[in-house]
Amino acid sequence: MSDECIPLCNAGDLVEGGRAVPFDVVHAGQTCRAFAVRFEGVAHAYLNRCSHVAMELDFQPDRFFDDSGQWLLCATHGAVYKPNTGECVGGPCRGGLVKIALSERDGVVRWHTAWNLQPLAF
């Protein structure tokens, strides 16, 4: 499958350390939630799936940052991830988060499909 750019949101919708913008992808044949956040001025996106146990990270809708705004946190297990790489740096983990490529141009954030991530057909 070729890489395709899918518009996700306006760049202003991603506020530094703020709420995430959720979206759906197909990963390994299953529909999965994903999320995009802004950290240190750059947009990042991941599958909303803890690497410890495959469940969603957020305990409140679209909230992934800890109170300091420096780490992504699994509200269920306490796993801590770097917002810019998805690498697990604390708590129970089995690897890092699955990163989804983003680009930002002309005030729009777009996500890039890959061989294992596909946009949902509506």
C-alpha positions as CSV (number, residue, x, y, z in Angstrom):
1,M,0.0,0.0,0.0
2,S,1.4,3.4,-0.9
3,D,1.7,6.2,1.7
4,E,-1.3,8.5,1.7
5,C,-1.8,11.8,3.6
6,I,-5.1,12.1,5.4
7,P,-6.2,15.5,6.8
8,L,-6.6,15.1,10.6
9,C,-7.2,18.5,12.1
10,N,-6.3,22.1,12.0
11,A,-2.9,22.8,13.5
12,G,-4.4,25.0,16.2
13,D,-6.5,22.1,17.5
14,L,-3.3,20.6,18.9
15,V,-2.4,22.7,22.0
16,E,1.0,22.1,23.6
17,G,0.5,19.5,26.4
18,G,-3.3,19.8,26.0
19,R,-6.1,17.5,24.9
20,A,-5.5,15.0,22.1
21,V,-7.3,14.8,18.8
22,P,-8.6,11.3,18.5
23,F,-9.0,9.4,15.2
24,D,-9.6,5.8,14.0
25,V,-7.2,3.6,12.0
26,V,-7.1,0.0,10.9
27,H,-4.1,-1.7,12.3
28,A,-3.4,-5.4,11.9
29,G,-6.9,-5.9,10.5
30,Q,-8.6,-4.3,13.5
31,T,-10.2,-0.8,13.9
32,C,-8.2,1.0,16.6
33,R,-8.4,4.4,18.2
34,A,-5.4,6.6,17.8
35,F,-4.5,10.1,19.1
36,A,-2.5,13.1,18.2
37,V,-0.8,15.5,20.6
38,R,1.5,18.4,20.5
39,F,4.8,18.3,22.4
40,E,7.7,20.8,22.2
41,G,5.9,22.4,19.2
42,V,5.7,19.3,17.2
43,A,2.6,17.1,16.4
44,H,2.9,13.4,17.3
45,A,0.4,10.5,16.9
46,Y,0.2,7.0,18.4
47,L,-2.2,4.1,18.6
48,N,-4.3,4.5,21.8
49,R,-3.0,1.2,23.1
50,C,-0.8,0.6,26.1
51,S,2.2,-1.6,25.4
52,H,1.7,-3.5,28.7
53,V,-1.9,-4.6,28.1
54,A,-3.7,-3.7,24.9
55,M,-6.1,-1.2,26.3
56,E,-6.6,2.5,25.8
57,L,-4.4,4.9,27.7
58,D,-6.7,7.7,28.6
59,F,-8.9,7.7,31.7
60,Q,-10.7,10.8,30.6
61,P,-11.5,11.3,26.9
62,D,-8.6,12.7,25.0
63,R,-6.3,13.3,28.0
64,F,-3.0,11.5,27.8
65,F,-0.5,13.9,29.5
66,D,0.5,13.7,33.1
67,D,0.0,16.7,35.3
68,S,3.4,18.1,34.3
69,G,2.6,18.0,30.6
70,Q,5.9,16.2,30.0
71,W,4.9,12.5,29.8
72,L,2.1,10.4,28.2
73,L,0.6,8.2,30.9
74,C,-1.4,5.0,30.9
75,A,-4.1,5.8,33.4
76,T,-4.8,2.1,34.1
77,H,-1.2,0.7,34.6
78,G,0.9,3.7,35.2
79,A,3.2,3.2,32.2
80,V,5.0,6.4,31.2
81,Y,5.9,7.2,27.6
82,K,8.0,10.0,26.0
83,P,5.6,12.2,24.0
84,N,8.0,12.7,21.1
85,T,9.0,9.0,20.5
86,G,6.5,6.8,22.3
87,E,9.3,5.1,24.1
88,C,8.4,3.6,27.5
89,V,10.4,5.1,30.3
90,G,8.7,3.8,33.4
91,G,6.0,1.5,34.8
92,P,5.0,-1.8,33.3
93,C,5.6,-1.9,29.5
94,R,6.5,-4.2,26.7
95,G,8.1,-1.9,24.2
96,G,6.8,1.5,23.2
97,L,3.7,3.0,21.6
98,V,3.0,2.4,17.9
99,K,3.9,5.7,16.2
100,I,1.8,7.1,13.4
101,A,3.6,9.5,11.0
102,L,2.2,13.1,10.9
103,S,3.1,16.1,8.8
104,E,2.0,19.7,9.3
105,R,1.7,22.2,6.5
106,D,-0.5,25.2,5.7
107,G,-2.2,25.0,9.1
108,V,-3.3,21.4,8.6
109,V,-2.1,18.3,10.4
110,R,-2.2,15.2,8.3
111,W,-1.5,11.6,9.2
112,H,0.3,9.2,6.8
113,T,-0.9,5.7,6.1
114,A,1.6,2.9,5.9
115,W,1.4,-0.8,5.0
116,N,-0.2,-1.6,8.4
117,L,-2.2,1.6,9.0
118,Q,-5.2,2.3,6.8
119,P,-7.8,5.1,6.9
120,L,-11.3,3.8,7.7
121,A,-13.8,3.9,4.9
122,F,-17.1,5.6,5.8
